[in-house]
Amino acid sequence: MILPVILSGGFGTRLWPLSHKDRPKQFLRLLGKHSLFQDTVARITKIPDFLSPLLICNEDHRFLIAKQLQEMDVVSSAIILEPVGKNTAPAITIASLQAMANGEDPILLVLPSDHLIIDKSAFLTAVKKATKYAEAGKLITFGIVPHSPEIGYGYIQAGKQLEESVQEVDNFVEKPDLEKAKKYLKAGNYYWNGGIFMFRASKFLQEMDKHAPDILEVCRKTFKMRVTTPDFIRLDEGTFAGCRSDSIDYAVMEKTDDAVVVPMDVGWSDVGSWMALFELGAKNDCGNVEIGKVITDEVKNSYLRSEGRTLAAIGVRDLIIVETKDAVLVVHKDQTQKVKSLLEKIENK
C-alpha cells in the first residue's frame, strides 16, 4: 500500500502580499475554485492501493487544514502538527515513524502541498512505475522534464538507465545560472527537482540513521513524546526545537547510493512567484490576467489582481499589481523573484 505524505509547512513568501504566515499560498484559491492544497489531496484520493493521506503542517494552520479537508469530505490518516518548522528531512522522518507506529511499513509518496500538476494521469503512471523500485529498496525522486532553461530550480542529473523512464541519480545540482541551465536543457539528462519522493518508510529511516543520525535521534525522542487527540498529533516543542533544520536533499538524497529518478512530464509548476501565476493565468486580448475589480486602459502583458478595492491602471505593461486589504504590490515581471527579500525588509522595519 502507498501512504501519501503531504508536506504543508511552507509560507509562500514570494507571493506576498496575498500569501503570508497566517494564510500561506497552499491554502489560497489562486487558480480556480480549489486551493493548491486541495488539488494535491484530490490527486491522491480514491486511488486503488492509496491509503488516506498523512498530513504534516504548522500548528498555526491546523484549522485551515481541517476545514479544507472537510470541504472535500476527505478523512486523513493523521494530521501531525509541527510546533516549529525544521525543513523537510525532520518532517519526513516524523512521518516515517508515524507510518510504522502500528507495525506496518508502507511505501511513502511524499508530496509538497503547494505545487500544481495538470496531468493527473501521467502523474499516476510515473508513480506506478516508481513503486516497484521503492519495493526493491530504492529512494525515488521524480524529475520534472524541463521545457526551458530555468534558473529558479535545482536540477537532478540522471545517469545509467535502468529501464525506459527510470535512471540512476548521478548528481543533485544547485540552482544554476542561465548559461548552465541552457547546457542542462540541451544535454537532455537533467530534470527539475520538484521535491516529490517515494520510498519505503523503513528504508528512509535506515538512510537517516546512516547519513543524519542526529536528526533521527531528536525525531525519535520527539515522536515518543507526542500527544494524540481525535483530530491531531502534537509534537513536543521543547524537544523538536532542538532538531537540526535540513532538507531531504541534503540530509539523504545527495548521499545515498540508492537514489533513482523517474522523469515526469505532467504540467508541473511550483507556483513559486507572481510571474508563475501570470504564466498560468487565463489572458485577455491584451495579454493581461485580470482578477477581481480591475479596470484597465492601454495595459498590456500584466497581472492585475484585486482582493477588494477597485484596481485601476493606465498605460503600463509587463507589471504585476496586487491589491489586498493590508498592502499593494507593484513589481516588474522580471523582478518577481525579489519579492521574498522585499518582504524581509518590510518585516525588519
C-alpha positions in Angstrom: 0.0 0.0 0.0 1.1 3.6 -0.7 0.7 6.2 2.0 0.7 9.8 0.6 2.5 12.2 2.9 1.6 15.8 2.2 4.0 18.4 3.5 2.3 21.7 4.2 4.6 23.7 6.4 5.7 26.4 4.0 4.6 30.1 3.9 4.9 31.0 0.3 6.6 34.4 0.9 7.3 35.0 -2.8 3.5 35.5 -3.3 3.3 38.3 -0.7 1.0 40.2 0.0 -1.6 37.6 -0.9 0.3 34.8 0.8 1.6 35.3 4.3 2.3 33.4 7.5 -1.4 33.3 8.6 -2.6 32.1 5.3 0.1 30.5 3.1 -0.2 30.0 -0.6 -1.2 26.3 -0.4 -4.5 27.3 1.2 -5.3 30.1 -1.3 -7.6 29.6 -4.3 -5.1 31.0 -6.8 -6.0 29.2 -9.9 -9.6 28.1 -9.5 -12.3 27.1 -7.0 -9.9 24.9 -5.0 -6.7 25.7 -3.2 -3.4 24.1 -4.2 -3.6 22.0 -1.0 -7.0 20.7 -2.0 -5.7 20.0 -5.6 -2.9 17.9 -4.1 -5.3 16.0 -1.9 -7.6 15.3 -4.8 -4.7 14.0 -6.8 -4.2 11.1 -4.5 -7.6 10.2 -3.1 -9.9 7.5 -4.3 -6.9 5.8 -6.0 -6.6 2.0 -5.6 -3.8 1.0 -3.3 -3.5 4.5 -1.9 -4.2 5.0 1.8 -5.8 8.1 3.3 -3.1 10.9 3.3 -0.9 11.7 6.2 -0.5 15.5 6.6 2.2 17.5 8.2 1.6 21.2 8.8 2.5 24.1 11.1 0.4 24.1 14.3 -0.9 27.6 13.4 -2.6 26.2 10.3 -4.3 23.2 11.8 -7.8 24.6 11.4 -7.2 25.7 7.8 -6.1 22.1 7.0 -9.1 20.6 8.8 -11.6 23.0 7.2 -10.3 22.4 3.7 -10.3 18.6 4.1 -13.9 18.9 5.4 -14.9 20.8 2.3 -13.7 17.9 0.2 -15.2 15.3 2.5 -11.8 13.7 2.9 -10.6 12.0 6.1 -6.8 11.9 6.7 -5.0 9.1 8.3 -3.4 11.7 10.7 -2.5 15.3 10.9 0.8 16.0 12.5 1.4 19.5 13.9 4.9 20.9 13.8 5.5 23.4 16.6 8.4 24.9 14.6 9.5 24.4 11.1 12.6 22.3 10.6 12.6 21.7 6.8 11.7 18.5 5.0 14.2 15.9 6.5 12.8 16.1 10.0 9.2 16.3 8.8 9.6 13.2 6.6 11.4 11.4 9.5 8.4 12.0 11.8 6.0 10.9 9.0 8.0 7.6 8.6 7.8 7.0 12.4 4.1 7.6 12.3 3.7 5.3 9.3 5.4 2.4 11.2 3.8 3.1 14.6 1.3 0.3 14.2 3.8 -2.3 13.0 3.3 -1.6 9.3 5.9 -0.5 6.7 4.1 1.3 3.8 5.7 2.9 0.8 5.5 6.7 1.3 4.7 9.1 -1.5 6.0 12.5 -0.3 4.3 15.5 -1.9 4.6 19.3 -1.4 1.1 20.7 -0.8 1.6 23.9 -2.9 2.6 22.6 -6.4 0.4 22.4 -9.5 0.2 19.2 -11.5 -2.1 19.4 -14.5 -1.8 15.9 -16.0 -3.0 13.6 -13.2 -3.0 10.5 -15.4 0.7 11.0 -16.3 1.5 11.6 -12.7 -0.1 8.3 -11.6 1.7 6.5 -14.4 5.0 7.7 -13.1 4.1 6.8 -9.5 3.2 3.2 -10.7 6.5 2.9 -12.5 8.4 4.0 -9.4 6.5 1.7 -7.0 8.4 -1.4 -7.9 11.7 0.4 -7.3 10.5 1.6 -3.9 9.6 -2.0 -3.1 13.1 -3.1 -4.1 14.7 -0.7 -1.6 15.4 2.4 -3.8 14.7 6.0 -2.9 12.9 7.6 -5.9 12.9 11.3 -6.8 10.6 12.4 -9.5 12.4 14.6 -12.0 10.3 17.2 -13.8 11.0 17.2 -17.6 12.3 20.8 -18.3 10.9 22.8 -21.2 13.0 25.9 -20.6 16.4 26.9 -19.0 15.0 27.8 -15.6 17.4 29.3 -13.0 14.9 29.1 -10.1 15.0 25.3 -9.7 17.6 22.8 -8.5 18.3 20.1 -11.1 18.8 16.3 -11.0 21.4 14.8 -13.2 20.4 11.4 -14.4 22.9 8.6 -15.1 22.6 4.9 -16.0 19.3 3.9 -17.5 17.6 1.1 -15.6 14.6 0.9 -17.9 12.6 3.3 -20.0 12.0 6.5 -18.0 13.9 5.2 -15.0 17.6 6.2 -14.3 20.1 6.2 -11.5 20.8 9.6 -10.0 24.3 10.9 -10.8 24.1 14.2 -9.0 21.9 16.9 -7.5 22.7 20.3 -8.8 22.1 23.7 -7.2 20.1 26.4 -9.0 22.3 27.3 -12.0 23.0 30.5 -13.8 21.4 30.9 -17.2 24.3 29.6 -19.3 24.4 26.4 -17.2 20.7 26.0 -17.3 20.8 26.2 -21.1 23.5 23.4 -21.2 21.4 21.2 -18.9 18.4 21.6 -21.2 20.5 20.7 -24.2 22.1 17.7 -22.5 18.7 16.0 -22.0 19.6 14.2 -18.9 18.9 16.9 -16.4 15.5 17.3 -14.7 14.0 19.9 -12.4 13.9 18.9 -8.8 10.2 19.0 -7.9 10.5 17.8 -4.3 8.4 14.7 -4.9 9.8 11.4 -3.4 8.9 7.8 -2.9 10.4 5.1 -0.7 9.5 2.5 2.0 9.3 4.1 5.4 11.9 1.7 7.0 14.3 2.4 4.1 14.2 6.1 4.7 14.8 5.7 8.4 17.8 3.4 7.6 19.2 6.1 5.4 18.6 8.8 8.0 20.4 6.6 10.6 23.4 6.4 8.1 23.6 10.0 6.9 21.8 12.2 9.5 21.7 10.2 12.8 21.4 13.4 14.9 18.2 14.4 13.2 16.8 10.8 13.6 17.7 10.8 17.3 15.8 14.0 18.0 12.9 13.0 15.9 12.6 9.6 17.7 12.6 11.4 21.1 10.0 13.9 19.8 7.8 11.2 18.5 7.8 9.3 21.7 6.6 12.4 23.5 3.8 13.1 21.0 0.3 13.8 22.2 -2.5 12.3 20.2 -6.0 13.7 20.1 -9.0 12.7 18.0 -8.1 15.4 15.5 -4.3 16.0 15.6 -0.9 14.6 16.7 1.1 17.2 18.6 4.8 17.2 18.8 6.7 18.4 21.9 8.1 21.8 21.1 11.0 21.8 23.5 12.4 18.6 22.1 11.7 19.2 18.4 13.1 22.8 18.6 16.5 21.2 19.2 16.4 19.4 15.9 18.8 20.5 13.2 17.0 22.0 10.2 17.8 20.3 6.9 16.2 19.3 3.6 15.7 15.7 2.5 18.0 16.5 -0.5 21.0 17.5 1.7 20.4 15.0 4.5 19.8 11.9 2.4 19.2 12.1 -1.3 22.6 13.6 -2.2 24.4 11.0 0.0 22.6 7.7 -0.6 23.8 5.1 -3.0 20.2 4.0 -3.8 18.7 7.1 -5.5 16.7 6.6 -8.6 15.0 9.3 -10.8 11.7 8.8 -12.6 11.0 11.7 -15.1 7.6 13.2 -15.2 6.1 15.5 -17.9 2.9 16.4 -16.1 2.3 20.2 -16.5 4.1 20.9 -13.2 4.7 24.3 -11.6 5.7 25.1 -8.0 3.6 28.3 -8.4 6.6 30.0 -6.7 6.2 33.5 -7.9 3.8 36.1 -9.3 5.4 35.5 -12.7 4.5 31.9 -12.5 0.9 32.9 -11.8 0.9 35.2 -14.7 2.1 32.4 -17.0 -0.6 30.0 -15.7 -3.4 32.5 -15.8 -6.1 33.0 -18.5 -5.2 36.1 -20.5 -7.5 38.6 -22.3 -6.9 40.1 -25.7 -4.3 42.5 -24.2 -2.3 39.6 -22.7 -3.4 40.6 -19.2 -4.5 38.3 -16.3 -7.2 40.4 -14.5 -8.8 39.1 -11.3 -11.3 40.9 -9.1 -12.4 44.6 -9.5 -9.9 45.6 -12.2 -10.3 48.4 -14.8 -7.5 48.9 -17.4 -6.8 51.2 -20.3 -3.9 50.6 -22.6 -2.4 48.0 -20.2 -0.6 45.0 -21.8 1.0 41.8 -20.7 0.4 42.3 -17.0 -1.1 40.5 -14.0 -3.6 42.6 -12.1 -5.4 41.2 -9.0 -7.7 43.0 -6.6 -8.9 41.3 -3.4 -11.3 44.1 -2.5 -10.9 47.6 -3.7 -11.1 48.7 -7.3 -7.7 48.5 -9.0 -7.3 50.8 -12.0 -4.3 51.0 -14.3 -3.5 53.1 -17.4 -0.7 52.8 -20.0 1.6 50.3 -18.3 2.9 46.9 -19.4 4.8 43.9 -18.0 3.8 44.7 -14.4 2.4 42.6 -11.5 -0.1 44.7 -9.4 -1.7 43.0 -6.5 -4.1 44.7 -4.1 -5.1 43.3 -0.7 -6.6 44.8 2.5 -3.1 45.1 4.0 -0.8 46.1 1.2 -0.4 46.8 -2.5 2.5 45.3 -4.5 3.7 46.7 -7.8 6.7 44.9 -9.4 8.0 44.4 -12.9 7.6 40.8 -14.2 11.3 40.4 -14.5 11.8 41.2 -10.7 9.2 38.9 -9.1 11.9 36.7 -7.5 12.9 39.6 -5.3 9.6 39.8 -3.5 10.8 37.5 -0.8 13.8 39.8 0.0 11.4 42.8 -0.1 9.2 41.2 2.5 12.3 40.7 4.7 12.9 44.5 4.5 9.3 45.2 5.4 9.4 42.9 8.4 12.7 44.4 9.6 11.0 47.8 9.6 
